[in-house]
């Protein structure tokens, strides 16, 4: 069982949360200026790192708010959670 710390509610069981994909994917400034390929890359292409990954999560069975988490894709360890709109914290693990 994974314990995830909601930045609004504190630590809760993973079953209260819903995964929302990669964090910090910025909406294009001018979507009409993009080619179909660039638009498809914005919609569908995501990083797939081995190690720390910034993700969006929703506390869907709690406060229902979205927030970001830094999760290691090798160990599932979440090293930080922070509110949506806040900048990504600097790396907290020495091995990544
Ligand atoms: Zn919450």
Backbone and ligand atoms as CSV (ligand in chain L), in Angstrom:
chain,resi,resn,atom,element,x,y,z
A,1,UNK,N,N,0.840,-1.196,0.000
A,1,UNK,CA,C,0.000,0.000,0.000
A,1,UNK,C,C,0.876,1.248,0.000
A,2,UNK,N,N,0.462,2.185,-0.819
A,2,UNK,CA,C,1.208,3.436,-0.940
A,2,UNK,C,C,0.478,4.519,-0.153
A,3,UNK,N,N,1.247,5.255,0.647
A,3,UNK,CA,C,0.689,6.407,1.346
A,3,UNK,C,C,1.089,7.658,0.570
A,4,UNK,N,N,0.116,8.439,0.188
A,4,UNK,CA,C,0.364,9.662,-0.567
A,4,UNK,C,C,-0.032,10.846,0.313
A,5,UNK,N,N,0.864,11.849,0.382
A,5,UNK,CA,C,0.579,13.018,1.212
A,5,UNK,C,C,-0.101,14.095,0.371
A,6,UNK,N,N,-1.400,14.263,0.598
A,6,UNK,CA,C,-2.118,15.359,-0.064
A,6,UNK,C,C,-1.637,16.669,0.555
A,7,UNK,N,N,-1.271,17.673,-0.250
A,7,UNK,CA,C,-0.789,18.937,0.316
A,7,UNK,C,C,-1.864,19.683,1.096
A,8,UNK,N,N,-3.111,19.260,0.941
A,8,UNK,CA,C,-4.215,19.939,1.627
A,8,UNK,C,C,-4.700,19.146,2.843
A,9,UNK,N,N,-4.638,17.807,2.782
A,9,UNK,CA,C,-5.235,16.947,3.818
A,9,UNK,C,C,-4.216,16.145,4.620
A,10,UNK,N,N,-2.992,15.996,4.105
A,10,UNK,CA,C,-2.020,15.166,4.793
A,10,UNK,C,C,-1.976,13.773,4.197
A,11,UNK,N,N,-1.273,12.841,4.863
A,11,UNK,CA,C,-1.096,11.499,4.319
A,11,UNK,C,C,-2.388,10.704,4.293
A,12,UNK,N,N,-2.629,10.036,3.161
A,12,UNK,CA,C,-3.837,9.208,2.992
A,12,UNK,C,C,-3.463,7.977,2.163
A,13,UNK,N,N,-4.324,6.982,2.205
A,13,UNK,CA,C,-4.138,5.753,1.442
A,13,UNK,C,C,-4.250,6.048,-0.057
A,14,UNK,N,N,-3.463,5.341,-0.846
A,14,UNK,CA,C,-3.470,5.564,-2.288
A,14,UNK,C,C,-4.841,5.362,-2.929
A,15,UNK,N,N,-5.703,4.564,-2.283
A,15,UNK,CA,C,-7.023,4.294,-2.866
A,15,UNK,C,C,-7.893,5.548,-2.927
A,16,UNK,N,N,-7.500,6.617,-2.202
A,16,UNK,CA,C,-8.276,7.860,-2.233
A,16,UNK,C,C,-7.892,8.743,-3.420
A,17,UNK,N,N,-6.872,8.322,-4.183
A,17,UNK,CA,C,-6.311,9.212,-5.200
A,17,UNK,C,C,-6.546,8.689,-6.607
A,18,UNK,N,N,-6.439,9.599,-7.546
A,18,UNK,CA,C,-6.607,9.280,-8.960
A,18,UNK,C,C,-5.428,9.887,-9.720
A,19,UNK,N,N,-4.800,9.058,-10.535
A,19,UNK,CA,C,-3.623,9.494,-11.280
A,19,UNK,C,C,-4.013,10.372,-12.458
A,20,UNK,N,N,-3.231,11.400,-12.712
A,20,UNK,CA,C,-3.593,12.338,-13.787
A,20,UNK,C,C,-2.519,12.582,-14.813
A,21,UNK,N,N,-1.499,11.730,-14.868
A,21,UNK,CA,C,-0.486,11.879,-15.908
A,21,UNK,C,C,0.611,12.868,-15.564
A,22,UNK,N,N,1.415,13.175,-16.555
A,22,UNK,CA,C,2.594,14.017,-16.356
A,22,UNK,C,C,2.203,15.434,-15.929
A,23,UNK,N,N,2.951,15.978,-14.985
A,23,UNK,CA,C,2.729,17.350,-14.532
A,23,UNK,C,C,3.526,18.331,-15.388
A,24,UNK,N,N,3.164,19.578,-15.284
A,24,UNK,CA,C,3.888,20.679,-15.929
A,24,UNK,C,C,3.875,20.580,-17.455
A,25,UNK,N,N,2.794,20.073,-18.031
A,25,UNK,CA,C,2.642,20.098,-19.487
A,25,UNK,C,C,1.871,21.375,-19.813
A,26,UNK,N,N,2.568,22.356,-20.311
A,26,UNK,CA,C,1.962,23.676,-20.515
A,26,UNK,C,C,1.074,23.690,-21.760
A,27,UNK,N,N,-0.076,24.317,-21.641
A,27,UNK,CA,C,-0.953,24.498,-22.797
A,27,UNK,C,C,-0.250,25.415,-23.792
A,28,UNK,N,N,-0.293,25.076,-25.078
A,28,UNK,CA,C,0.428,25.908,-26.060
A,28,UNK,C,C,-0.078,27.351,-26.050
A,29,UNK,N,N,0.838,28.285,-26.179
A,29,UNK,CA,C,0.470,29.699,-26.145
A,29,UNK,C,C,-0.478,30.046,-27.294
A,30,UNK,N,N,-0.209,29.507,-28.472
A,30,UNK,CA,C,-1.076,29.741,-29.633
A,30,UNK,C,C,-1.332,28.394,-30.325
A,31,UNK,N,N,-2.365,27.666,-29.903
A,31,UNK,CA,C,-2.600,26.324,-30.454
A,31,UNK,C,C,-2.782,26.323,-31.962
A,32,UNK,N,N,-3.332,27.408,-32.515
A,32,UNK,CA,C,-3.590,27.457,-33.956
A,32,UNK,C,C,-2.297,27.553,-34.758
A,33,UNK,N,N,-1.215,27.923,-34.110
A,33,UNK,CA,C,0.063,28.039,-34.809
A,33,UNK,C,C,0.773,26.694,-34.920
A,34,UNK,N,N,0.239,25.672,-34.234
A,34,UNK,CA,C,0.915,24.380,-34.221
A,34,UNK,C,C,0.528,23.545,-35.441
A,35,UNK,N,N,1.459,22.733,-35.870
A,35,UNK,CA,C,1.147,21.733,-36.892
A,35,UNK,C,C,0.363,20.599,-36.227
A,36,UNK,N,N,-0.240,19.746,-37.035
A,36,UNK,CA,C,-0.961,18.597,-36.476
A,36,UNK,C,C,-0.031,17.722,-35.644
A,37,UNK,N,N,1.211,17.586,-36.115
A,37,UNK,CA,C,2.187,16.770,-35.387
A,37,UNK,C,C,2.502,17.384,-34.021
A,38,UNK,N,N,2.705,18.720,-34.001
A,38,UNK,CA,C,3.009,19.394,-32.731
A,38,UNK,C,C,1.820,19.312,-31.774
A,39,UNK,N,N,0.600,19.436,-32.309
A,39,UNK,CA,C,-0.594,19.349,-31.479
A,39,UNK,C,C,-0.729,17.942,-30.894
A,40,UNK,N,N,-0.483,16.939,-31.736
A,40,UNK,CA,C,-0.539,15.547,-31.264
A,40,UNK,C,C,0.509,15.304,-30.188
A,41,UNK,N,N,1.673,15.891,-30.350
A,41,UNK,CA,C,2.719,15.723,-29.334
A,41,UNK,C,C,2.293,16.364,-28.016
A,42,UNK,N,N,1.632,17.532,-28.091
A,42,UNK,CA,C,1.129,18.168,-26.862
A,42,UNK,C,C,0.083,17.270,-26.192
A,43,UNK,N,N,-0.818,16.695,-26.988
A,43,UNK,CA,C,-1.914,15.913,-26.426
A,43,UNK,C,C,-1.466,14.554,-25.879
A,44,UNK,N,N,-0.599,13.888,-26.625
A,44,UNK,CA,C,-0.376,12.462,-26.355
A,44,UNK,C,C,1.040,12.093,-25.929
A,45,UNK,N,N,2.038,12.879,-26.289
A,45,UNK,CA,C,3.421,12.473,-26.018
A,45,UNK,C,C,3.823,12.890,-24.619
A,46,UNK,N,N,4.288,11.921,-23.838
A,46,UNK,CA,C,4.718,12.209,-22.476
A,46,UNK,C,C,6.068,11.555,-22.230
A,47,UNK,N,N,6.784,12.127,-21.260
A,47,UNK,CA,C,8.077,11.554,-20.894
A,47,UNK,C,C,7.845,10.195,-20.228
A,48,UNK,N,N,8.840,9.361,-20.281
A,48,UNK,CA,C,8.755,8.048,-19.650
A,48,UNK,C,C,10.087,7.745,-18.975
A,49,UNK,N,N,10.415,8.543,-17.954
A,49,UNK,CA,C,11.763,8.434,-17.376
A,49,UNK,C,C,11.906,7.233,-16.445
A,50,UNK,N,N,13.119,6.803,-16.290
A,50,UNK,CA,C,13.455,5.809,-15.267
A,50,UNK,C,C,14.036,6.600,-14.104
A,51,UNK,N,N,13.191,6.856,-13.105
A,51,UNK,CA,C,13.626,7.679,-11.984
A,51,UNK,C,C,12.545,8.678,-11.619
A,52,UNK,N,N,12.955,9.853,-11.169
A,52,UNK,CA,C,12.006,10.841,-10.680
A,52,UNK,C,C,11.132,11.385,-11.803
A,53,UNK,N,N,9.832,11.468,-11.517
A,53,UNK,CA,C,8.858,11.878,-12.518
A,53,UNK,C,C,7.826,12.770,-11.836
A,54,UNK,N,N,7.578,13.947,-12.401
A,54,UNK,CA,C,6.572,14.856,-11.850
A,54,UNK,C,C,5.203,14.498,-12.426
A,55,UNK,N,N,4.263,14.164,-11.533
A,55,UNK,CA,C,2.959,13.683,-11.956
A,55,UNK,C,C,1.845,14.522,-11.333
A,56,UNK,N,N,0.689,14.473,-11.973
A,56,UNK,CA,C,-0.507,15.091,-11.417
A,56,UNK,C,C,-1.327,14.001,-10.720
A,57,UNK,N,N,-1.858,14.348,-9.555
A,57,UNK,CA,C,-2.745,13.451,-8.825
A,57,UNK,C,C,-3.932,14.252,-8.325
A,58,UNK,N,N,-5.066,13.584,-8.228
A,58,UNK,CA,C,-6.256,14.192,-7.657
A,58,UNK,C,C,-6.630,13.426,-6.396
A,59,UNK,N,N,-6.941,14.162,-5.342
A,59,UNK,CA,C,-7.415,13.513,-4.104
A,59,UNK,C,C,-8.920,13.314,-4.259
A,60,UNK,N,N,-9.277,12.379,-5.141
A,60,UNK,CA,C,-10.657,12.257,-5.613
A,60,UNK,C,C,-11.627,11.784,-4.531
A,61,UNK,N,N,-11.163,11.048,-3.534
A,61,UNK,CA,C,-12.059,10.602,-2.460
A,61,UNK,C,C,-11.869,11.450,-1.204
A,62,UNK,N,N,-11.222,12.608,-1.371
A,62,UNK,CA,C,-10.996,13.496,-0.237
A,62,UNK,C,C,-11.417,14.905,-0.603
A,63,UNK,N,N,-10.434,15.806,-0.672
A,63,UNK,CA,C,-10.743,17.211,-0.954
A,63,UNK,C,C,-11.030,17.457,-2.439
A,64,UNK,N,N,-10.766,16.472,-3.277
A,64,UNK,CA,C,-11.009,16.528,-4.719
A,64,UNK,C,C,-10.115,17.534,-5.447
A,65,UNK,N,N,-9.058,17.993,-4.798
A,65,UNK,CA,C,-8.161,18.959,-5.433
A,65,UNK,C,C,-7.037,18.241,-6.177
A,66,UNK,N,N,-6.524,18.901,-7.216
A,66,UNK,CA,C,-5.373,18.408,-7.959
A,66,UNK,C,C,-4.094,18.941,-7.348
A,67,UNK,N,N,-3.060,18.128,-7.388
A,67,UNK,CA,C,-1.745,18.549,-6.911
A,67,UNK,C,C,-0.692,17.765,-7.687
A,68,UNK,N,N,0.558,18.071,-7.463
A,68,UNK,CA,C,1.654,17.391,-8.149
A,68,UNK,C,C,2.464,16.561,-7.161
A,69,UNK,N,N,3.060,15.495,-7.670
A,69,UNK,CA,C,3.920,14.643,-6.846
A,69,UNK,C,C,5.159,14.273,-7.648
A,70,UNK,N,N,6.279,14.166,-6.951
A,70,UNK,CA,C,7.504,13.640,-7.556
A,70,UNK,C,C,7.605,12.184,-7.137
A,71,UNK,N,N,7.461,11.273,-8.129
A,71,UNK,CA,C,7.498,9.837,-7.828
A,71,UNK,C,C,8.645,9.189,-8.600
A,72,UNK,N,N,9.336,8.305,-7.922
A,72,UNK,CA,C,10.400,7.544,-8.581
A,72,UNK,C,C,9.761,6.341,-9.275
A,73,UNK,N,N,9.902,6.254,-10.588
A,73,UNK,CA,C,9.229,5.195,-11.347
A,73,UNK,C,C,9.856,3.819,-11.102
A,74,UNK,N,N,11.020,3.790,-10.473
A,74,UNK,CA,C,11.652,2.498,-10.171
A,74,UNK,C,C,11.150,1.930,-8.857
A,75,UNK,N,N,10.889,2.801,-7.869
A,75,UNK,CA,C,10.584,2.335,-6.515
A,75,UNK,C,C,9.180,2.719,-6.046
A,76,UNK,N,N,8.489,3.558,-6.811
A,76,UNK,CA,C,7.172,4.112,-6.443
A,76,UNK,C,C,7.277,5.101,-5.283
A,77,UNK,N,N,8.474,5.363,-4.778
A,77,UNK,CA,C,8.615,6.287,-3.656
A,77,UNK,C,C,8.273,7.711,-4.098
A,78,UNK,N,N,7.415,8.354,-3.319
A,78,UNK,CA,C,7.053,9.745,-3.594
A,78,UNK,C,C,7.887,10.619,-2.671
A,79,UNK,N,N,8.761,11.451,-3.256
A,79,UNK,CA,C,9.687,12.238,-2.445
A,79,UNK,C,C,9.121,13.603,-2.107
A,80,UNK,N,N,8.115,14.065,-2.842
A,80,UNK,CA,C,7.539,15.382,-2.559
A,80,UNK,C,C,6.152,15.475,-3.179
A,81,UNK,N,N,5.276,16.222,-2.527
A,81,UNK,CA,C,3.996,16.617,-3.126
A,81,UNK,C,C,3.867,18.121,-2.948
A,82,UNK,N,N,3.210,18.755,-3.897
A,82,UNK,CA,C,3.065,20.211,-3.840
A,82,UNK,C,C,1.838,20.620,-4.628
A,83,UNK,N,N,1.317,21.787,-4.305
A,83,UNK,CA,C,0.065,22.253,-4.900
A,83,UNK,C,C,0.252,22.584,-6.377
A,84,UNK,N,N,-0.801,22.358,-7.149
A,84,UNK,CA,C,-0.779,22.733,-8.557
A,84,UNK,C,C,-0.490,24.224,-8.676
A,85,UNK,N,N,0.339,24.583,-9.608
A,85,UNK,CA,C,0.720,25.977,-9.782
A,85,UNK,C,C,2.034,26.324,-9.114
A,86,UNK,N,N,2.436,25.505,-8.145
A,86,UNK,CA,C,3.742,25.728,-7.523
A,86,UNK,C,C,4.819,25.101,-8.400
A,87,UNK,N,N,6.031,25.642,-8.319
A,87,UNK,CA,C,7.096,25.097,-9.149
A,87,UNK,C,C,7.620,23.792,-8.568
A,88,UNK,N,N,8.169,22.979,-9.448
A,88,UNK,CA,C,8.694,21.680,-9.044
A,88,UNK,C,C,9.853,21.850,-8.081
A,89,UNK,N,N,9.805,21.163,-6.932
A,89,UNK,CA,C,10.931,21.267,-5.996
A,89,UNK,C,C,12.183,20.616,-6.574
A,90,UNK,N,N,13.323,21.053,-6.110
A,90,UNK,CA,C,14.566,20.460,-6.576
A,90,UNK,C,C,14.681,19.040,-6.050
A,91,UNK,N,N,15.450,18.246,-6.722
A,91,UNK,CA,C,15.566,16.827,-6.420
A,91,UNK,C,C,15.937,16.608,-4.965
A,92,UNK,N,N,15.243,15.641,-4.352
A,92,UNK,CA,C,15.490,15.361,-2.937
A,92,UNK,C,C,16.261,14.072,-2.725
A,93,UNK,N,N,16.390,13.273,-3.793
A,93,UNK,CA,C,17.106,12.009,-3.634
A,93,UNK,C,C,18.464,12.094,-4.329
A,94,UNK,N,N,19.472,11.550,-3.680
A,94,UNK,CA,C,20.831,11.653,-4.198
A,94,UNK,C,C,21.065,10.712,-5.366
A,95,UNK,N,N,20.291,9.635,-5.446
A,95,UNK,CA,C,20.560,8.612,-6.441
A,95,UNK,C,C,19.982,8.893,-7.815
A,96,UNK,N,N,19.133,9.873,-7.944
A,96,UNK,CA,C,18.452,10.091,-9.226
A,96,UNK,C,C,19.249,10.919,-10.205
L,1,ZN,ZN,ZN,-6.832,16.265,-0.091
